[in-house]
């Protein structure tokens, strides 16, 4: 009988290019729904692929703090997420969900309020 050795899958080993990383994160956004920890862990995977030590230096955050925050177990602040994505070269963007776009067709918006002097 042959013994088969299995090893734990690590997506970071397969994220070689910036495009790989962007597509990976995009797929994670699709899968995550409202699971913020899933997205934090996906960013952690990308960070490990790029190099966590360098990321820590470039963001000014502690390496261990980053590992924890981006592990899926941590709860990173939005400021941390913005720093990490900027340093990783990832741009977050917003788009209207199809169900929201259909329901709002023809609606008009009020002009934005101007700040008081």
N, C-alpha and C positions, 0 to 999 in steps of 0.2 A: 504494500500500500504506500502510495506517495503522500508525503506530508506537504501541504500547501501553507506557505507563510503569507500572512496578510499584514498589511501595514495601514495605519490610519491615513485616510485621505486628507491632504492639506492643499487647499485651493491656491494658497500663496505660491506654491512651487510651480504653478502653471500660469501665473500672471506675469508674463515676460515683457509686454509692451504697455505703453500708456493706453492704447486702444483696448487691449485685453482688460485692463483695469476698469476703464470707463464702461465697457460692455458688461462686465461682471457686476458692477455697482447698479447699472440700469436693470439688470435681471433681478438683482436683490430687491430693488425698489418695487418691482412688479410682484414679487413673491411675498414681501413683508406685510403688506396691508398696513396696519397701524402698529406693527411691532417695532418700536424704536430700538430695542435691544438687538434685533436682527440686523438692522442697518448699522448700528455701532460695531457689531461684530464683523460685518462686511468691510467696514472702513479699517478695522483692525487687521483683517486679512490682507488688504491692499497695503497697509502700512508695513506689515511684516515682509511683503514681497519687495517693497522699496527699500526697507531698512529702518527699523524702529529707532536705532541709536541716532541716525542722521535726522530723522523726523523730530525726535526729542530736541536735538540741538536747534533745528530750524524753527521750531514752534516756541522754544523757550519753556517747554513743559518737561517734567521729569519722565524718564523712560518708564519707570515702574508705574507711574500714574497713568501714562498712556496705555500701557499694557492692560491695566485694570479697567480704565474707562472704555477701551475699545474691545473688551473681551466678550461683551454680551451680558456680563454680570454687573458691570459698572453702570453709572448713570451720568454720562458726560454732559456738560453744559452745552448750550447751543454755541457759545463763544468758542469752546474747545472744538466742536465740530467744524465751525467756520475756519479756525486756524489750521486744523488738520487738512481739510479739503483744499485750502489755498496752497499749502506747502506741497501737497500731493499733486497739485495741478489739475484738480477736479473742480468743475463749475457746477453748482447746483442751480437748477432752473425750475420754473413753475409753468404748468400748462393746465388748461381747463379740462376737467374730466368730461368725457362724452355725455354722461347723464346730466351733468350740470349745464353744459352748453345747449343741449336740446331744450331743457326746461326754461331757459332764460332767453330764448330767441325772441326778439322784438321788444324786450324790456329796455327802458331808458334809464340812464343813471343821472343822479343829481350831480351838479358841479361840485368838485371838492371844496371843502370849507377853507377859507383863507385864514391864516393865523391873525389873531388880534394884535394890535401894536401896543 
